[in-house]
Amino acid sequence: MTLEITPEQGGQRLGSGAMFDRIADRYDLLNRIISLGIDGSWRRKTVRALGLGDDAHVLDVATGTADLALEIAGHAPSAHIVGLDPSEGMLAVGRKKVDRAGLTDRVSLVVGDAMSLPFEDATFDAITIAFGIRNVPDRPKGLEEMLRVTKPGGTLAILELSEPEGGVMGSLAKMHVHTIVPFVGGLLSGSQEYRYLQRSIAAFPPADQFGQIMHKAGWEVERIEPLTFGVAHLYVGRKPA
Ligand SMILES: C[S@@+](CC[C@H](N)C(=O)[O-])C[C@H]1O[C@@H](n2cnc3c(N)ncnc32)[C@H](O)[C@@H]1O
């Protein structure tokens, strides 16, 4: 299933690297405010789900400003991490953070697309992608590429936003996603881009359907876990040994 959102902004697809180039400098601040800081705990959970050995070789797809890549580096002290993203602007912000953390020997950031990963088969012990799979136009192809570059028995952890569940807290979360997020995002970024967030969440398949897409792409789906009243889901898969 692909995202049915019409191109805007000079014909460039919303959610592409070009869109993220435009908001790269404000992305981290917007992310913290919009997620009310909860994204940090979701990221930690995502990294723990990988069960990494200390010296693991990990690929973080759609790495953006490298928050998850840095989280992995902190969690597994000898791990080597490659962060990949099509947005040079996001990677430039990420590179400064990697420099500041003194991690240039273990974290490298490269330009690339999830649908055509520039790596040999069976290169990585684990793959992560946080808030990124939503933006990949051909998700099955992206998932197949991730499978190809993972070693047999290796893990995949996908963190992605979703439509919150019902109930009082779910309804409050829904209101946050549908009204406050685009309002605050639009105000702070001075652009329309953050409306894309709300619309792309609504266009993303329900968690069980996305699990089936992972399965069809060849992943053994080990766990699908709703986070914070279903505002996000963690999907954990394994490449058959
Ligand atoms: C919402 S940001 C997430 C960044 C980061 N993973 C995080 O957790 O903050 C989505 C990222 O997906 C990237 N992206 C868009 N299209 C992509 C594609 N086809 N392949 C890989 N990444 C893509 C964007 O450039 C952007 O950096």
The ligand as a Gaussian input file, in Angstrom:
#p B3LYP/6-31G(d) Opt

LIG

0 1
 C        9.821000      11.954000      10.562000
 S       11.487000      11.821000      10.014000
 C       12.165000      10.607000      11.113000
 C       13.609000      10.821000      11.383000
 C       14.229000       9.963000      12.462000
 N       14.172000       8.555000      12.169000
 C       13.624000      10.211000      13.818000
 O       13.313000       9.230000      14.493000
 O       13.488000      11.361000      14.229000
 C       11.275000      10.891000       8.519000
 C       12.544000      10.730000       7.708000
 O       12.253000       9.850000       6.608000
 C       13.093000      10.246000       5.535000
 N       12.620000       9.649000       4.271000
 C       11.681000      10.126000       3.408000
 N       11.579000       9.316000       2.345000
 C       12.455000       8.284000       2.538000
 C       12.826000       7.139000       1.773000
 N       12.249000       6.863000       0.591000
 N       13.780000       6.316000       2.261000
 C       14.370000       6.568000       3.457000
 N       14.060000       7.641000       4.230000
 C       13.120000       8.493000       3.773000
 C       13.024000      11.766000       5.589000
 O       14.055000      12.393000       4.871000
 C       13.080000      12.015000       7.096000
 O       14.386000      12.268000       7.555000

